[in-house]
């Protein structure tokens, strides 16, 4: 799904530039703000299965063709796999990406859990989780990312793991990594240098980029130039840029521009991500069909250089942004 070379910063992005992530609906607890308003009071497996399927239906009907999930998103892979199995036409048209490296440990609890997920980038975890992912998604897995790589991850240095990933890539799955934390740019630059059998190993990255945390931008541009698929996650900063939460002085420029253009804060935030020339896919993390519909209006929002310059003022120091994110409660 390459970026349209004609899409510049003043252009209007197409719906093909947007995807749907399932972090918010595959498990009962997550850190997105306002989940008490977004999810059913009874967050049973069946209730979230129905919600996930409804979101996938709405996204597909709107023209979205990229869907993102992960082993650690509770039962999200299972829900996506069921949806694909029941809709063969959709399954033939969409691109599905998943991630491995975190193990979900919350036992379907929304809060009060000491640890919701445990990260380990070992060959043993890869062997177990690729089997689990295949069981859920089958041959529909198109992209497999090492989840939340940081500069100290063995995913950047372990030759045995690299050999396994290279074998997966040789079988037709695009292999890559997702990143998080204030050192995202350092991680991406290191990953660009990783080889297996004399060839570059990674070919995709999913990274946090939003108007509050744009620090990975230059590294993502390098990845895009290298031919990687670049997917933007957390374009709404885990709900901090949603209309109901964008109430402080740090988001004044966002609110002013949204009011001036007659759009919502969430659509504007996602449009800003899609305006980056290196961004191939921008994920919506919607938890309701109404949120998804609002998010996807970003496809009709064109931002010019002056608009983007105004939004630049919202950027926070990366360390401060990630401290705030780490303090968000699971609920």
N, C-alpha and C positions, 0 to 999 in steps of 0.2 A: 504494500500500500504506500507507494512513494508519494512524497510531497509534490503537489502540482507546482512546477517551476514558475508558473505565471503568478502564483499567489504571493503577493508582496504585503508589506505591513498595512497598506491602505485598502487591501482587497477584502471582500466578504468571504469567509471560509465556507466550504461546503459541508453538508452533513457527513460526508465520507471522512472528514477530519475528526469526527467524534466517536468515542466508544463508551461502553458501559462497564463499570467495575462493580464487583459483587461483594466487596468487603463489608458494606453496611447492612447487607440482608442475608448473608450466609450463616450468621451466628447471632445469638441474642445480644451480645455485648460488643461495643466498639467505642471509639473515642470521638466520633462525630458529634458535634454539639446538637442538642435538641432531639436526641433519639427517643426521649419519652413522648414527644409529640408525633414522631414519624412512624413508629412501629405499633403493631397491635398490643393491647394491654397484656394479652397472653401470647408470649413469644414462643409458641410451640414450634416443633420442627415442621408440622404441617402448615401452620400459619406463615412461616417464613418461606416454605417451599412455594406456596401460592403467591406470595408477594414477589419472590424472585421470578417466577414464571410470568407474572403480569408485567413486570418491568422489562423482561426480555421480549415479550410480545410487543409492548409499546415501542421499545427501541427499534426492533426489527421493522415494524410497520412504518416508523418514521424515516427509515433509511440507514440506520446504524448497522454497521457490519463488522465491528470489532468488539469482542467480549473478553473481559479479563476476570480471572479468578485465581485461587491459590489453595495449596494444601491447608494452610492455617486459617482459612476463612470458614471455619466450622464445617458445614456440609455444602458449601457453595459449589464445589466441583460436582458433587452428586446432583444438585439442583440443575446446574447448567447441562450436565450430561443427559438428564432425563428430558429436559426441554429439547435438546438437539435430536434425541432419539425419536421424539414424537413429531418432529417437524423436519422431515428429510429435505424438503426444498430449502428451508432456512439453513440447515446444516451444510448444504452444498455451496452456500454463498458466503457464509461468515468465516471470519478468522478468530480462532480461540487461543488466547494466551493464558498460561498458568505459571505458577511459581512453586519452587520447592526450597526447603531449608529451614522453615519454621514448622514445628509440630504444635497443633492445637491442643491445649491442655485444660481448658476451662470446663469441660464436661457439660456443655450447654447451659452454663450459668452466665448471667448478664453482669453481675457485680459481686463483690465480696470474695473474689478469687485472687489468691496471692500472685499467680502467674497465669496469664491467658495463653501464652505461646512461648515456646522455647526454641531458640535459634541454634542450629548446628549445621555447618557446611562441610560435612564429612562424606566420604564415599558410602558409608553404611546408610546414612540418612538418604542420600540420593538413590541408592539401590531400592530402599524401601518405598520412598515416596514416588519414584517414577512408576513403580508397579501399581501403587494406589491411584495415581493420576490416570494411568492407562485404563484401569478398571472403571473409573468414572467417566472418562472422556473418549476412550478408545482411540480410533485413528483420527479423531477430529482435533487432536492437539496439534496446533501449528507453531506455537512459540512456547519455550520453556525457559524460565528465568531463575537464576539463583536469587533467592529472596533477601533483600535488604543487605547488600554487600557494603562493607566499610573497608577502609584501607588495610586493616589487619586481618581480613578474612582469608582463610586458606583457599577460597575459591579463586584467588589471584595467584596462588603459588603452588598448589598441590598437583604434581604431574599425574598422579593416579586419577584424581578427579577430572583433570583436563582430558585424559584419555577417554573416560566414560562420556563426558560431554561431547567430545569430538565424534564418538561413535553414534550418539544420538543425532548429532547434526548430519552425519553421513546418511542417516536414515530419513532425512527430509524435514526434521524439526529444526526451526531456527533457534539457536541457543544464545542466551544473553544473561543479563543481570538487572535487578532492580537496586536502587540506591536509596539511602536515607542518611540523615545526620548532616552536620555542618561541613563535612569533608566529602560531599558528593562529587565535587569536581575532581578532587584528587583520586577518588576511586575510579571514576570514568577514565581519566587519563591513564591510570595504571592498567585498566582492563583493555584499553586500546593496544597495549603492548604485549598482551598475552597471546602466545601461539601454541599450537599443538600440531606435531608433524610438520613443522615449518610453515604453517598457515595460520592466519588470525583465527582465534577460537570464537570470540563473541561477535554477534551480528545484530544485537538488539539491546536496548536499554529502556527501562522505565524509571523515571526520576521525578522527584518532587520539584515542581516549578510553579510559582504563583507570584502575584505582584508583591506579596510580602517577603517571599524567599526566592529571588531570581538568581542566586549565586552560581548555580550549575549551568547557566546559559552558555557561556563560552565553551565549556567542555562538551555540552550536548551538540553544539554547532560542529565541533571537531568530529564527534561520533557520526553525525549526519553526513558530513563530507566523506567519511570513511565507508559510507554505504550502509550504516546501521539503521534499523528501524528505531525511531525515537518516539516513545510514548510518555506523555505527561500525566502524572498522577497528582492528586491533592491540589488541583487547580483552584479549589475553593478553600484551601487551608483548613481542612477538616471542619468546615462549616463557619469558620470565622468571617468569610466573605459573603455569606448568605444575607439576604436583606434583614432578617430578624436579628442577626448577630452583629451586623456592620453598623454599630451604634457609637463607637468611640471616636476620638479625634484622629486615631491612626488610620481610619478608613474614610475620612471626610472627602478626600479627592475621589474615591470610588463612588460615594453617594452622590456627589455633585455631578460627576460625569454621567452616571446612570440617570439622574433626573433630567439632565440636559439632552440626553439622547432618547429618552422615553423608554429605557430598557430597565431590567432588573439588575441588582448588584451581582447575582450569581451568573447571569448570562454575560455580563460585562467582564467578569473575572475570567470566565472560560474563553471568551473571545480574545482577551489579551494573550492567553496562552496559545491559542490557535494562530494568532498574528505573528508568532515567532517563526521565521522562515525554516528553522530546523525541526519544527514539531510536526511529526507525521500524524499522530493520533493524540487527542486530548480526551481524557476519561471524565465522564460524569460518574459521581459516586452516589447518585440519587437513591433514596430509600422509599420514595413514593412515586407513582406515575405522574402526579402533579409537579413534583420537583423535577422529574426527568423532562417533562414538557417545557418547563421554564428554562432548564439548563440548555436544551437543544435550540432555544431561540437564539443562542449565541451564533448559530449558523447564519443568522440574518444581520449580524452586527459587524459593520465595517469600522475599523479603527485606523485613523491616520497617525502620522508621526507626532502631531501635537497631543493627540489623545494619549498615546503611549508614553510620551514624555511626562504628562501629568500624572499618570499612574506610577511612573518610576519613583515618585516622591514617597510612595507607600513602603518602599523596601526597608526591611529591618536588617540589622546585623544577623548573619546566619546563626551564630551561637545563641543570640537572644531568641530568635524564632524557634529553634529546636528545643530550648529550655521550656518555652511556653507550650509547645506541642507535647513534650514529655509529661507536663503537669496536667494534661487533659484527662479527666476521669473516664474509666470504662463504665458504661451504663447502658 
